[in-house]
Structures are given as structure tokens and as C-alpha cells.
Amino acid sequence: MSQILAFDFGLARIGVAVGQSITQTASPLETLKAKDGAPNWQLVEKLLTQWQPEKVIVGEPYNMDGSDQTITERARKFANQLHGRFGVQIELVDERLSSAAAREEIFEYGGYKKLQKSQIDSIAAALILESWFAENN
């Protein structure tokens, strides 16, 4: 069974999730604090060492019409840095509406008020990973 990590990139927070290729399920992990999009790379390395992912998925944000957002290039840069620093295989995935879907999913279970903003990012990372599983099945 191979592990896959997913990141929901943001300038202040980066959500992280892990999934298993056999079950094709994803679970939110933690949210990394970022300063202008730069995470604590030691924490990223710790996650990669702990999970030993076969592949790393990074959400690529687009506008609804498919055009780049202002943050799209920053997410690509983050993905390139992951590959350059750690040599992991990277795949970018369209993440339109992943954060909105995460909020909706949480709201359905009545836990939105109890949830911290940081948890939304990790749930969004899990949804990004699940969409990747669905497309690569």
C-alpha cells in the first residue's frame, strides 16, 4: 500500500492530508503555518519522512473560468520547491472550490462553529486528494 500526501497551498496556511492508494481514501492531517507562502520546511520534511509518500499532490488554484488566479503561480512554485528540496514526485491538481466544499462538508455535520480555520485547509487537502484518486482510478 502506498501513501500519497496532498497539500492545499495558501499564503498563511497550507493544509496537509494523507491518502492510501489501495483504499483511495484521504484523511486530513495538520495545517502548516506559512509566512507569505513559505512553510517551515523542517515540518514538511518531517511529514515526508513520516509518511514516505510515493507521490505528492499539490492543489492548483484556478478561477471558475479556468484562468489562473494571482496565487496559482505561487502554488506551482511551492510544488517545484517540494520537488527540488526533497526529490518527491509532484502532481498538480485543479482545486477549484476545494475550500468551499470543505466548509460545506463540515457544515453538513454541524461542526462548522467548532472548527478552526486551519482545519478547513487540511480538509480541503483531503478533498483535493480524493478528487485525484477519482480521476486516476
Buried (B, 14 or more C-beta within 10 A) or exposed (E): EEBBBBBBBBBEBBBBBBBBBEEBEBEBBBBBEBEEBBBEEEBBEEBBEEBEBEBBBBBBBBEEEEEEEEBBEBBBEBBEBBBEEBEBEBBBBBBBBBBEBBBEBBEEEEEEEEBEEBBBBBBBBBBBBBBBBEEEE
